[in-house]
Amino acid sequence: MNNRLSNALMYARNNQANTLQNLKEFIHLHSISTDPSVVNEVRSTASWVANQLRRIGFEDVSIYETPRHPVVYGELLLANESKPTVLFYGHYDVQPAEPLDLWESPPFEPTIRGDNLYGRGASDMKGQVVVGLTAVEAMIKTGNLPVNVKYLIEGEEEIGSPNLANFIRTHQELLKSDFVVNLDGGMLGPDTPTITYGLRGLAYFEIRLKGPIQDLHSGMYGGVVHNPAQILCELIAGMHDDQGRVTLPGYYDSVRELTEDERNELSRLPMTENFYLELTGAPDLFGENGFSPVERIGARPTLEVNGLLSGFTGEGSKTVLPAEAMAKISMRLVPDQDPKQVERQLIEYMNANAPSTVTWEIINLAGNKASVMDRNIPEVKALSDAMEATWGKKPLFRREGGSVPVVSYMTEILDINSVLTGFGLPDDNLHGPNEKLHLPTFYRGIETIIRYLDNLAKMSSPADG
């Protein structure tokens, strides 16, 4: 172990109490991006992040305004331009804490129970932001920062990052880097280091059907006027066949198939049918025939109903034939699928199947493409080696079922790859009551990123974009 690495690791270990206190301060801030009543505290959180960057030694730190919540940027560049430039991405905003009565301790009063720190944002992703900041701090404070570092911390990830793409597009020179380190991922278990090399994209729509001009008495008009709620249910039911495949015209035409090597790698993951049954409490699993659960989650496209609304839903009975029906539909997309093409496929399906007894419209709410990274690039090898040195075992590679829009923005706008990892665990209760962070994994995460920065310094020249 070289002196640069040993000194930085020692600094991080000796300052764990201060690191924990910093994280508690961070969690205490009510940075709920969707709640207009705490907009001032969201702004205060952005200031807190900026001050942390200044505290650890960043010389150029700015808070950039957006139409909603600000973006924090900082950079510390070396004189040696041959070293890589790393752009760390993160977000300081969190989800609402409701239902509050299910929390065992107040969500914004960080509390330690056993090996876990409880609080909203502890894992997603204030804890992950502090991992990166602390690792960089350890290198700076020991005089051994071996790479150029930039930071981009946004405040709107939990509401879909509506202003981030435009910020990246209008600040391309500022953000110019060799690759991105995105810690908004996670591990499969406290002893299972994990690197995410693929993310599914998203296409999100609202389908609205209209029949009569107003709700009608079902006794007087049932059997004469076609019920929009019934039609919507039939349309949705027809969006899957009996093999679990989506039936939109041409939906699978551009789907990139898994290679044999990828299937072998994914088969190493400890995510069996029992894993998902125990995690979800579902009585049985469902999905596309011919693929394992882990392949369905990360490498196959889906279509899900996220919500339905129509007619009378209160207590008791009201014999109504509803005038309207609405469904929210999301598709998780895989590489080579285009959200705009999927929208056209949905419209084609509706044209072919919706009866003339209703009118309908489709509202496009969100969309971003899938991303997949080459597992063999030097930046990933450096992270894999760092994880192996920290955990004593090689990491597993997985394709994540969710979407992280910033990853596709970085690829499409800046033409740079993202290395996606993180140190949250599956049982951290992200977005739910009693969100937590496993502190032993948190501290090992810091040491991993320190080793990662040290490994990057050994790269003789910046990676290709």
C-alpha positions, 0 to 999 in steps of 0.5 A: 500500500502506497503512502498516499493511500494509507494516509487517506484511509487513516484520515477517514478512519480517524474522522468517522465521528465527524463524518457521522455528525456531518451526515446527521446535519445533512439529514436534519434538513427538510429538503423535500423537493416536491413540497412548496412549503419547505422551499427555503429549507431546500435552498438552505440544503443547497447552501449546506452542500456548497459550504461542505465543498468549500470546507474540504478544500474546493476552490471554485464552488457555485450555486446555480439557479434553475426554475425550481431548486438550485444546482450546486457545482464545485471543482478542484483541478490539478496542474497535471492535466494528464490525470483524469477528471472525475465528475461526481453526481448526486442529489440533495433532495429527498422524498416526503416522509409520510406516513409519519405515524409509521416512523419509529423515530422522527424522520428528520431527527437522525437516530442510531439503532444498532448498526443503522442510522435512521432518517429520511434521505439517510440512504437515498442519497444523502449518505451516498453524497457524504461517502463521496465528499468524505473520500475526496476530503481524505485525499485533499486533507492529506495532500494527496488528491490524485485526480481532477474532481468536479461535483454536480449535486442537484435538488430535483432528482426525486421529482424527475430532474425536470431542469437538469437536462437543460442545465447540463446542455447549457453548461457543457464546457463547465461539466467537461470530464472524462467520466461520471461517478454516480453513487445513486446505486446500491449493493445487494447485501452488506457483504456483496459489493455491487456495480450497476452497469445497466439501467432501464429507461422510462416512458410514462403516460396518462390514458384518458377515456371519455364517454357520456357528458356526465356520470349516469345512473347505471340502472337507467343507462347501463346496457345502452351507454358503453362504460369507460371504466370497463373499456379501460380495463379491457384495453389494459388487460389486452396490453399483455399476452398469456406469455407475459409479453407486451402486445403494443405493435412492434414493442420488441422490434428494437430490444437489444438481446442479452449476450451469453456472457451477460446471462452468465454474469447475471446468473451469479447474482443471488436474486432468485425467485425466493429473493423476490418473493421474500422481499415483496411478500407477493404470493407468486411471481409474474413475468415474461416467459423464458427469462429469469427474474433478474433478467426480467428486472434489468434486461427486458422491457415491461409495461405496468399500470401505476394507477387507475381512477374512475367513477365512485370510490367512496364508502357505501354504494352509488350506482353510477356509470362513470363519464371518464376513466383514467390510467397511468401507465409506465414502460421500463425500456431497455437499450435501443428502445426509444421513448418516442417510438414507444409513444407511437406504438401505444397510440397505434394500439389505442387506434386499433383497439379503442371502440368508437363509443369513447374518445381518448387521449394520451398524455406523455408525462416523462421519458428517457432512454436506457443506458448500458456501460462496457464492464471492461473500461478502465474506470470500471476496472479501477472500481472493481479493484477498489471494491475487491480490496475493501471487501475481500471479494470481487463485486457482482455486476448487475443491470438495474430495473429502475431509471436514473435520467441523469445517466442518459443525459450524461451520455447524450449531452456530454458524451461521457460514461457513468460508473454507477455504484453506491452503498445502500442496501435492499432493506434500507426502506427507500422512499418509505417509513424508517429509511436507514443507512447501514453504518458499517457499509457506509464506512466501507464505502468511503474506503472504497472510493478512496481506493478508487481515486488512488486507482484512477491516479494510476491511469496514464491518461484520461479515458476516452469519452 
